[in-house]
Amino acid sequence: MVQLHDTIAGFRAALDEARRDGRTVGFVPTMGYLHDGHASLLSAAAADCDVVAASIFVNPLQFAANEDLSTYPRDLDRDLAICESRGVTHVLHPSVDEMYPGGPVLTTVTVAEITRRFEGAARPEHFAGVATVVAKLFSILGPGRAYFGEKDYQQLAVVRRMAADLSLPVEVVGCPTVREPDGLAMSSRNVYLDDAQRAAAPVLHHALLAARDLAVGGDPDRPGEPVSADRVRAHLAEPIEAEPLARLDYAELVDADTLEPATAVGGRQRLLVAARFGRTRLLDNVAVP
């Protein structure tokens, strides 16, 4: 049965007790409104660890002034039922005052370089909010493993670098993106799509697969030669730009670790894309083998 904690002290004490008993701890931080993607992370933690913990906290530091924190979807009862079905034993569900006592937050964590582009450029305050709350959650968690989906790939890269730079005793584990049958990456924001936008949204995944195939297959005009990075980027962007309901933000081929734009195809790389469907902004990515 899931034990719900509304205080940091109670959550921390429960996990400390588990470790004293020799049990390993897996952790999945969330903002709630859980879907099958979150459930897959909880299952991965349960497969690896003796005790599974999660947090449900809509973090105000991740929202810019033009983003409505109050309308972010919430359903605690449903979230707890999903947690229980996946073997979670402890859930931290704190108030904002519990997480950030004393009024405005004066101490923040920022990760340079990796956050300069893409989501960091589109939402300048976002990654400082992510890094700050995750650093705090890792401090509360203590030694263990934390599970993040690859859908928000830049976020995963930021968290990995932050944990390494601060020598936090948490192993950050990336897990594959969970998708709808038509390829759309599962996201809490998908509920904002109307029927026409929902039907158009899988263009992101289809474009990523086509660009990946081009990158892997080489230059079709020069058999045996690698295709150029710019041609891969153009191949990724074209079908999204051709979709009337999509407004492309970026379509990029990057180094998988640094997120620097690739100058040539080869090595560990990632294709990243972001586009708006009406007011809803969707992200997706795939690895380039």
C-alpha positions in Angstrom: 0.0 0.0 0.0 1.2 3.5 -0.9 2.2 5.7 2.1 1.5 9.4 1.3 3.9 11.9 2.9 3.2 15.6 2.9 6.4 16.4 4.8 10.0 16.2 3.7 11.0 14.8 7.1 8.6 11.9 7.0 9.5 10.9 3.5 13.2 11.1 4.2 12.9 9.1 7.4 11.0 6.3 5.6 13.7 6.0 2.9 16.5 6.2 5.5 14.9 3.3 7.4 14.7 1.2 4.2 18.4 1.7 3.5 19.3 0.8 7.1 17.5 -2.5 6.5 19.8 -3.1 3.5 17.2 -2.2 0.8 17.9 -0.2 -2.3 15.7 2.7 -3.3 14.5 3.8 -6.7 12.8 7.2 -7.2 10.6 8.7 -9.9 10.1 12.5 -9.6 6.9 13.7 -11.3 4.5 16.7 -11.5 1.6 14.3 -11.3 -1.2 13.6 -13.8 0.5 10.3 -14.5 0.3 8.4 -17.8 1.7 5.2 -19.1 5.1 6.9 -19.6 5.4 7.6 -15.9 4.1 4.1 -15.1 6.9 2.6 -17.2 9.4 4.6 -15.1 7.8 3.3 -11.9 8.0 -0.3 -13.3 11.7 0.1 -14.2 12.4 1.3 -10.7 10.5 -1.6 -9.2 12.4 -4.1 -11.4 15.8 -2.6 -10.3 15.2 -1.7 -6.6 13.8 -3.0 -3.4 11.8 0.1 -2.5 10.1 2.4 -5.0 9.4 6.1 -4.1 7.9 8.9 -6.2 7.2 12.6 -5.8 4.1 14.4 -7.0 4.8 18.1 -7.0 3.8 20.8 -9.5 7.0 22.9 -9.3 6.2 26.6 -9.6 9.9 27.4 -10.5 9.4 25.6 -13.8 6.7 28.0 -15.0 7.3 31.3 -16.7 5.1 34.3 -16.1 3.1 33.6 -19.3 2.6 29.9 -18.4 -0.5 29.2 -16.2 0.6 27.1 -13.2 -3.0 26.9 -12.0 -4.3 25.1 -15.1 -1.7 22.4 -15.0 -3.7 19.1 -14.9 -3.9 17.4 -11.5 -5.6 14.1 -10.3 -4.0 12.9 -7.1 -6.4 10.0 -6.5 -5.7 8.6 -9.9 -1.9 9.2 -9.5 -1.9 7.3 -6.3 -3.8 4.4 -7.8 -1.2 4.2 -10.7 1.6 4.3 -8.1 0.1 1.5 -6.1 -0.4 -0.6 -9.2 3.3 -0.3 -10.0 4.7 -1.2 -6.6 5.3 2.3 -5.2 5.5 2.3 -1.4 6.2 6.0 -0.6 4.9 9.1 -2.3 6.1 12.7 -1.4 3.3 15.2 -2.1 4.4 18.4 -0.4 2.8 21.8 -0.5 4.7 24.7 -2.1 5.4 26.1 1.4 6.9 22.7 2.5 9.2 22.6 -0.5 10.1 26.3 -0.5 9.7 27.6 3.1 10.3 31.2 3.9 8.9 32.8 0.8 10.7 33.5 -2.5 13.5 31.0 -3.4 16.9 32.7 -3.0 19.1 29.7 -3.9 18.8 28.2 -7.4 20.8 25.7 -9.3 21.8 26.4 -13.0 23.5 24.2 -15.5 25.5 26.1 -18.2 26.1 25.2 -21.8 23.6 22.3 -22.1 20.7 24.7 -21.4 21.7 27.4 -23.9 19.7 26.1 -26.8 16.4 24.5 -27.6 14.1 24.4 -24.5 16.5 26.7 -22.6 16.2 29.3 -25.3 12.4 28.9 -25.6 11.8 28.9 -21.8 14.7 30.8 -20.2 13.7 30.1 -16.6 12.7 26.5 -17.1 15.9 24.5 -16.5 16.9 26.5 -13.5 13.6 25.5 -12.0 14.1 21.9 -13.0 17.7 21.7 -11.7 16.8 23.4 -8.4 13.8 21.1 -7.6 15.6 18.0 -8.7 18.7 18.8 -6.7 16.4 19.4 -3.7 14.6 16.1 -4.3 17.9 14.2 -4.7 19.0 15.7 -1.4 15.8 14.5 0.3 16.1 11.1 -1.4 19.6 10.2 -0.4 21.5 7.4 -2.0 19.5 5.6 -4.7 18.6 5.6 -8.4 16.3 8.1 -10.1 14.4 7.3 -13.3 13.7 9.8 -16.1 12.1 9.4 -19.5 14.1 10.1 -22.7 11.2 12.1 -24.1 12.4 15.2 -22.4 16.0 14.5 -23.6 17.5 17.9 -22.8 16.1 17.7 -19.3 17.6 14.3 -18.8 21.0 15.7 -20.0 20.7 18.6 -17.6 19.8 16.4 -14.6 22.7 14.0 -15.4 25.2 16.8 -15.5 23.9 18.5 -12.4 24.0 15.2 -10.4 27.6 14.6 -11.6 28.8 18.1 -11.0 27.4 18.2 -7.5 28.5 14.7 -6.6 25.0 13.7 -5.5 24.7 10.1 -4.5 22.0 9.3 -7.1 22.4 7.3 -10.3 20.3 8.9 -13.0 18.7 6.3 -15.3 17.3 7.2 -18.7 14.3 5.1 -19.9 12.9 4.8 -23.4 10.0 7.1 -24.5 6.6 5.5 -24.2 4.4 6.1 -27.2 0.8 5.9 -28.3 0.0 3.3 -31.0 0.4 6.0 -33.7 3.8 7.1 -32.4 2.9 10.2 -30.5 5.1 10.5 -27.4 3.0 10.3 -24.2 2.9 13.6 -22.4 0.6 15.2 -19.8 0.2 18.1 -22.2 -1.4 15.9 -24.9 -4.8 16.4 -23.1 -4.7 20.0 -24.4 -4.8 18.9 -28.1 -8.1 19.1 -29.9 -9.1 16.2 -32.2 -7.5 17.7 -35.4 -4.3 18.6 -33.6 -4.1 15.2 -32.0 -4.5 13.6 -35.4 -1.7 15.8 -36.8 0.7 15.5 -33.9 2.3 12.1 -34.8 4.0 13.9 -37.7 6.8 14.7 -35.2 7.7 11.0 -34.7 7.3 10.1 -38.3 9.6 12.9 -39.3 12.2 11.8 -36.7 12.1 8.2 -38.0 12.6 9.4 -41.6 15.5 11.6 -40.7 17.1 8.8 -38.6 16.8 6.5 -41.6 18.5 9.1 -43.8 21.3 9.6 -41.3 21.9 5.8 -41.0 21.5 5.0 -44.7 23.9 7.6 -46.0 23.8 10.0 -48.9 21.2 8.7 -51.5 23.0 10.7 -54.2 26.5 9.3 -53.4 26.3 5.6 -52.4 28.7 4.8 -49.7 29.1 8.4 -48.5 27.6 9.8 -45.3 24.8 12.3 -45.7 25.5 15.8 -44.5 24.2 16.9 -41.1 22.3 19.9 -42.7 20.5 17.6 -45.1 19.4 15.4 -42.2 18.1 18.6 -40.4 16.2 19.7 -43.5 14.7 16.2 -43.9 13.5 16.4 -40.3 12.0 19.8 -40.7 10.2 19.4 -44.1 7.2 17.2 -43.2 6.6 19.2 -40.0 6.6 22.5 -41.9 4.2 20.9 -44.4 1.7 20.1 -41.7 -0.8 23.0 -41.6 -1.6 22.5 -37.9 2.1 22.4 -36.8 4.4 25.4 -36.2 8.0 24.2 -36.0 10.2 25.6 -33.2 13.4 23.6 -34.0 14.6 20.5 -35.8 18.1 19.6 -34.9 20.9 16.9 -35.0 23.1 17.1 -31.9 25.8 15.4 -29.9 24.0 13.1 -27.5 26.0 14.2 -24.5 26.7 17.9 -25.0 23.7 18.8 -27.1 25.9 20.8 -29.4 24.7 20.9 -33.0 26.5 18.2 -35.1 28.7 19.3 -37.9 28.7 15.8 -39.5 26.8 12.6 -39.1 28.5 10.0 -36.9 29.1 9.1 -33.2 26.5 9.3 -30.4 23.9 11.7 -31.7 20.3 12.6 -31.2 17.6 14.1 -33.3 15.5 16.7 -31.4 12.3 18.4 -32.5 9.8 20.8 -30.9 6.6 22.2 -32.5 3.4 23.9 -31.5 -0.1 22.6 -32.2 -2.3 25.5 -31.4 -1.2 26.6 -27.9 0.3 23.2 -27.0 4.0 22.7 -27.4 5.2 19.1 -28.0 8.7 17.7 -27.9 10.2 14.5 -29.3 13.5 12.9 -30.1 15.2 9.7 -31.3 18.7 8.3 -31.1 20.8 8.0 -34.2 22.5 4.6 -34.0 
